[in-house]
Amino acid sequence: MDILRFITAGSVDNGKSTLIGRLLYDTKNILADQMNAIEKASKSRNNGEIDLALLTDGLRSEREQGITIDVAYKYFQTANRKFISIDAPGHLQYTRNMVTGASNADLAIILVDARLGVIEQTKRHSLIAGMLKIPYVIVAINKMDLVDFSEDTFLKIAADYRELADKLKIENLKIIPVSALNGDNIVDKSPSMPWYQGETLLSVLETADVHRGAAEQGARFPVQFVLRPQTSELHDYRGYAGRLISGKLRKGDRISALPSGSSSVIAGIEVYGKEVDEIVVPQSATILLEDDIDISRGDILTAGTDQPVPTQDVKSLICWMDDRKELKPGNKYLLQHGTSRVRCSVKQIDYRIDINSYVQEEGVEALRLNDVASVLLRTAQPIAFDPYSHNRANGGAILIDETSNVTVGACMLEEV
């Protein structure tokens, strides 16, 4: 059974936490003691109903204010699939938390309040989903019960969002009218909206083929650890442990070790100590080579005709996440790309993207919290990456502040 990672995003009070709670409740993934605790907490708030949002809002400050502050992860499963849900905060100042949660998501659920329609935070979260190339996007037009389940309201908001999606080149899009509070179109079809003939939210989650094509990409295997037991039984053993992030690798394949460019042939593949003939994304394994070549943590083993070319000049779309310091030309950071960490400097800011109009603004001197911009970086050593638009797994990176070790930027790398 495969695992689907999905993130819920939207503005404040759009019902993200309630939607996740409803999914857990209606799929019977809530334990009895959890249910008892939620019932007690709901009674203490005198709202007369069970507050399903309490399933994800675990911080005391979140429960007191009725908002989500930190990213919340929940694990559940149905008969068809396992899920990891990521509940992202809606407040503007917590947008960076949404970037963090979305970086590994296979699918995004963007909530829209049926009373408000597409607003600024909807555009911001959609821009991030588009930038991160999340394979599937579901727009859940929530609180349909507060607009009398109006089909006209739904169609107008859906048309507005499709116009937005076209600008952002979001391809796999589903738009569903829901009421998270009442459970309409979450797990079961809603009798209150007979005019909607599409799928329920859970049905889309269970059937979305988010890994289609990942196995057909070029093989990329970042080396996490070099295994040298040096025991009498394994005196000459040298294995390269890691996780295959795209493509396939087979015994006998010729590989290149980047950025050095050295090559060899795969002599063996081990998974959990057992020899196998082939691995596919996203399996973890140990690779054995016919030749002793210089490979260390941070190198990447590649196979296939479409090979990345190691470079020190890197163009990147960056979402700036630091609320204390600005990004300026000349600043120095650590660039973490896969298992590789190198020093880099900011050469120039090419343009910033206006969050409302998506116009590229040139002449920008610095980036502030939540700014999205195209930036040219120069690394101290060459790195081997694929353009993010072609390979999410090998085109993503983060910027780290050298002094505080805090992640300050999310990067989508592109060739210069």
VENPE-V262408 format. One record per residue. RES is the residue in three letters. PHI is phi in whole degrees, 0 to 359 (999 if undefined). OMEGA is omega as a letter, one per 20 degrees, with the letter a starting at -180 (NA if undefined). D_CENTER is the distance of its C-alpha to the mean C-alpha in whole Angstrom. Layout:
RES | PHI | OMEGA | D_CENTER
RES | PHI | OMEGA | D_CENTER
//
This chain:
MET | 999 | a | 20
ASP | 277 | a | 17
ILE | 245 | r | 14
LEU | 249 | r | 11
ARG | 260 | r | 8
PHE | 226 | a | 8
ILE | 242 | r | 8
THR | 254 | a | 11
ALA | 220 | r | 12
GLY | 166 | a | 15
SER | 284 | a | 18
VAL | 298 | r | 20
ASP | 66 | r | 22
ASN | 278 | r | 21
GLY | 97 | a | 20
LYS | 297 | a | 17
SER | 296 | r | 18
THR | 295 | r | 21
LEU | 296 | r | 19
ILE | 296 | r | 17
GLY | 300 | r | 21
ARG | 295 | r | 22
LEU | 301 | r | 20
LEU | 296 | a | 21
TYR | 292 | a | 25
ASP | 285 | r | 25
THR | 264 | r | 24
LYS | 59 | r | 26
ASN | 251 | r | 23
ILE | 250 | r | 25
LEU | 286 | a | 28
ALA | 299 | a | 31
ASP | 291 | r | 31
GLN | 296 | a | 28
MET | 296 | r | 30
ASN | 297 | a | 33
ALA | 295 | r | 31
ILE | 292 | r | 29
GLU | 298 | r | 32
LYS | 294 | a | 34
ALA | 295 | r | 32
SER | 293 | r | 32
LYS | 295 | a | 36
SER | 292 | r | 36
ARG | 265 | r | 34
ASN | 58 | r | 37
ASN | 262 | r | 35
GLY | 79 | a | 36
GLU | 231 | r | 33
ILE | 289 | a | 30
ASP | 267 | a | 27
LEU | 292 | r | 24
ALA | 296 | a | 22
LEU | 293 | r | 24
LEU | 294 | a | 22
THR | 252 | r | 19
ASP | 277 | a | 20
GLY | 265 | a | 22
LEU | 287 | a | 23
ARG | 300 | a | 26
SER | 296 | r | 26
GLU | 292 | a | 23
ARG | 289 | a | 26
GLU | 292 | a | 29
GLN | 269 | a | 27
GLY | 71 | r | 25
ILE | 228 | r | 22
THR | 259 | a | 18
ILE | 251 | a | 18
ASP | 255 | r | 16
VAL | 290 | a | 12
ALA | 245 | r | 14
TYR | 251 | r | 13
LYS | 229 | a | 15
TYR | 243 | r | 16
PHE | 205 | r | 18
GLN | 209 | r | 19
THR | 241 | r | 22
ALA | 292 | a | 24
ASN | 254 | a | 22
ARG | 197 | r | 18
LYS | 261 | a | 17
PHE | 227 | r | 14
ILE | 240 | r | 11
SER | 264 | a | 11
ILE | 238 | a | 9
ASP | 264 | a | 12
ALA | 263 | r | 11
PRO | 294 | a | 15
GLY | 260 | a | 16
HIS | 296 | a | 19
LEU | 305 | a | 19
GLN | 290 | r | 19
TYR | 254 | a | 16
THR | 301 | r | 13
ARG | 299 | r | 12
ASN | 294 | r | 11
MET | 294 | r | 9
VAL | 298 | a | 7
THR | 300 | a | 7
GLY | 291 | a | 6
ALA | 280 | a | 3
SER | 299 | r | 3
ASN | 248 | a | 3
ALA | 279 | r | 3
ASP | 270 | a | 6
LEU | 207 | r | 8
ALA | 239 | r | 8
ILE | 253 | r | 12
ILE | 257 | a | 13
LEU | 270 | r | 17
VAL | 233 | r | 20
ASP | 286 | a | 23
ALA | 300 | a | 26
ARG | 280 | a | 28
LEU | 253 | a | 26
GLY | 77 | a | 25
VAL | 282 | a | 22
ILE | 243 | a | 22
GLU | 302 | a | 21
GLN | 292 | r | 18
THR | 298 | r | 17
LYS | 295 | a | 17
ARG | 295 | a | 15
HIS | 294 | r | 12
SER | 292 | r | 13
LEU | 300 | r | 13
ILE | 296 | r | 10
ALA | 299 | r | 8
GLY | 292 | r | 11
MET | 298 | a | 10
LEU | 281 | r | 7
LYS | 54 | r | 9
ILE | 296 | a | 7
PRO | 303 | a | 10
TYR | 234 | r | 11
VAL | 231 | r | 12
ILE | 249 | r | 14
VAL | 260 | r | 16
ALA | 261 | r | 18
ILE | 278 | a | 22
ASN | 268 | r | 22
LYS | 63 | r | 26
MET | 297 | r | 28
ASP | 295 | a | 31
LEU | 275 | r | 31
VAL | 239 | r | 32
ASP | 58 | r | 34
PHE | 53 | a | 32
SER | 288 | r | 33
GLU | 292 | r | 32
ASP | 298 | r | 33
THR | 298 | r | 30
PHE | 298 | a | 27
LEU | 296 | r | 29
LYS | 294 | r | 29
ILE | 294 | r | 25
ALA | 298 | r | 24
ALA | 294 | r | 26
ASP | 298 | a | 25
TYR | 287 | r | 21
ARG | 297 | r | 22
GLU | 297 | r | 23
LEU | 294 | a | 20
ALA | 297 | r | 18
ASP | 296 | r | 21
LYS | 296 | a | 20
LEU | 269 | r | 17
LYS | 58 | r | 17
ILE | 277 | a | 15
GLU | 268 | a | 16
ASN | 269 | a | 16
LEU | 239 | r | 16
LYS | 235 | r | 18
ILE | 238 | a | 20
ILE | 231 | r | 21
PRO | 277 | a | 24
VAL | 221 | r | 24
SER | 228 | a | 25
ALA | 296 | a | 23
LEU | 295 | a | 26
ASN | 263 | r | 28
GLY | 89 | r | 26
ASP | 291 | r | 27
ASN | 61 | r | 25
ILE | 273 | r | 22
VAL | 252 | a | 24
ASP | 246 | r | 27
LYS | 297 | a | 28
SER | 271 | r | 30
PRO | 289 | a | 34
SER | 279 | a | 34
MET | 231 | a | 32
PRO | 296 | r | 34
TRP | 289 | r | 33
TYR | 269 | a | 29
GLN | 253 | a | 30
GLY | 275 | a | 26
GLU | 279 | r | 24
THR | 281 | a | 23
LEU | 300 | a | 19
LEU | 296 | r | 19
SER | 299 | r | 21
VAL | 294 | r | 18
LEU | 298 | a | 15
GLU | 283 | a | 18
THR | 250 | a | 19
ALA | 298 | a | 15
ASP | 267 | a | 16
VAL | 281 | a | 12
HIS | 260 | a | 13
ARG | 298 | r | 16
GLY | 94 | a | 17
ALA | 295 | r | 15
ALA | 286 | a | 18
GLU | 272 | r | 20
GLN | 285 | r | 19
GLY | 298 | a | 21
ALA | 290 | r | 20
ARG | 227 | a | 19
PHE | 230 | r | 19
PRO | 293 | a | 19
VAL | 278 | r | 22
GLN | 265 | a | 21
PHE | 203 | r | 25
VAL | 259 | a | 28
LEU | 266 | r | 30
ARG | 227 | a | 34
PRO | 299 | r | 36
GLN | 54 | r | 39
THR | 262 | a | 41
SER | 296 | r | 44
GLU | 283 | a | 42
LEU | 238 | a | 39
HIS | 297 | a | 41
ASP | 256 | a | 40
TYR | 289 | r | 36
ARG | 219 | a | 33
GLY | 240 | a | 30
TYR | 245 | a | 27
ALA | 266 | r | 24
GLY | 177 | r | 20
ARG | 234 | r | 17
LEU | 288 | a | 17
ILE | 262 | r | 14
SER | 197 | r | 16
GLY | 79 | r | 19
LYS | 227 | r | 22
LEU | 227 | r | 25
ARG | 234 | r | 28
LYS | 299 | a | 31
GLY | 99 | r | 33
ASP | 292 | r | 30
ARG | 272 | a | 31
ILE | 239 | r | 28
SER | 243 | r | 28
ALA | 258 | a | 27
LEU | 253 | j | 25
PRO | 271 | a | 26
SER | 293 | a | 30
GLY | 91 | r | 30
SER | 295 | a | 32
SER | 228 | r | 32
SER | 198 | r | 33
VAL | 240 | a | 33
ILE | 290 | r | 31
ALA | 271 | a | 34
GLY | 191 | r | 32
ILE | 229 | a | 29
GLU | 240 | r | 29
VAL | 235 | a | 26
TYR | 53 | r | 27
GLY | 81 | a | 30
LYS | 249 | r | 31
GLU | 284 | r | 32
VAL | 229 | a | 30
ASP | 270 | a | 30
GLU | 206 | r | 27
ILE | 230 | r | 23
VAL | 232 | r | 20
VAL | 301 | j | 17
PRO | 248 | a | 15
GLN | 287 | r | 18
SER | 263 | a | 20
ALA | 198 | r | 23
THR | 242 | a | 26
ILE | 259 | r | 27
LEU | 249 | a | 31
LEU | 246 | r | 33
GLU | 288 | a | 36
ASP | 245 | r | 37
ASP | 273 | r | 36
ILE | 247 | a | 34
ASP | 283 | r | 33
ILE | 228 | r | 29
SER | 220 | r | 27
ARG | 304 | a | 24
GLY | 102 | r | 22
ASP | 285 | r | 23
ILE | 229 | r | 21
LEU | 270 | a | 23
THR | 232 | r | 23
ALA | 214 | a | 25
GLY | 112 | a | 26
THR | 278 | a | 27
ASP | 268 | a | 24
GLN | 262 | r | 24
PRO | 290 | r | 22
VAL | 258 | r | 25
PRO | 302 | a | 25
THR | 210 | r | 25
GLN | 255 | r | 26
ASP | 261 | a | 25
VAL | 234 | r | 21
LYS | 265 | a | 20
SER | 219 | r | 17
LEU | 272 | a | 15
ILE | 241 | r | 15
CYS | 257 | a | 13
TRP | 279 | a | 16
MET | 239 | a | 16
ASP | 262 | a | 19
ASP | 269 | a | 22
ARG | 254 | a | 24
LYS | 237 | r | 25
GLU | 267 | r | 24
LEU | 271 | r | 23
LYS | 226 | r | 26
PRO | 304 | a | 28
GLY | 100 | r | 29
ASN | 296 | a | 27
LYS | 243 | a | 26
TYR | 218 | r | 22
LEU | 260 | r | 21
LEU | 254 | r | 18
GLN | 261 | r | 16
HIS | 238 | a | 15
GLY | 63 | r | 14
THR | 266 | a | 18
SER | 264 | r | 19
ARG | 230 | a | 20
VAL | 229 | r | 23
ARG | 282 | r | 24
CYS | 211 | r | 24
SER | 229 | r | 25
VAL | 273 | a | 25
LYS | 276 | a | 27
GLN | 195 | r | 27
ILE | 257 | a | 25
ASP | 287 | r | 25
TYR | 194 | r | 24
ARG | 245 | a | 22
ILE | 265 | r | 20
ASP | 290 | a | 22
ILE | 292 | a | 20
ASN | 267 | a | 22
SER | 260 | a | 24
TYR | 64 | r | 21
VAL | 283 | r | 24
GLN | 275 | a | 24
GLU | 263 | r | 26
GLU | 265 | r | 28
GLY | 76 | r | 30
VAL | 280 | a | 28
GLU | 264 | a | 29
ALA | 202 | r | 26
LEU | 251 | r | 22
ARG | 245 | a | 22
LEU | 312 | r | 19
ASN | 74 | r | 17
ASP | 291 | r | 18
VAL | 240 | a | 16
ALA | 208 | r | 19
SER | 265 | a | 19
VAL | 229 | r | 21
LEU | 261 | a | 23
LEU | 247 | r | 23
ARG | 235 | a | 25
THR | 265 | a | 25
ALA | 288 | r | 27
GLN | 231 | r | 27
PRO | 297 | r | 26
ILE | 236 | a | 22
ALA | 251 | a | 21
PHE | 225 | r | 18
ASP | 261 | r | 17
PRO | 304 | a | 16
TYR | 302 | a | 13
SER | 293 | a | 14
HIS | 258 | a | 15
ASN | 212 | a | 13
ARG | 303 | a | 9
ALA | 295 | a | 10
ASN | 253 | r | 13
GLY | 242 | r | 13
GLY | 261 | r | 10
ALA | 202 | r | 12
ILE | 228 | r | 13
LEU | 259 | a | 16
ILE | 238 | r | 18
ASP | 290 | a | 22
GLU | 294 | a | 24
THR | 277 | a | 27
SER | 262 | a | 24
ASN | 63 | r | 21
VAL | 266 | r | 19
THR | 289 | a | 16
VAL | 245 | a | 17
GLY | 205 | r | 14
ALA | 259 | a | 11
CYS | 242 | r | 12
MET | 247 | a | 12
LEU | 281 | r | 15
GLU | 222 | r | 18
GLU | 289 | r | 21
VAL | 285 | NA | 24
//
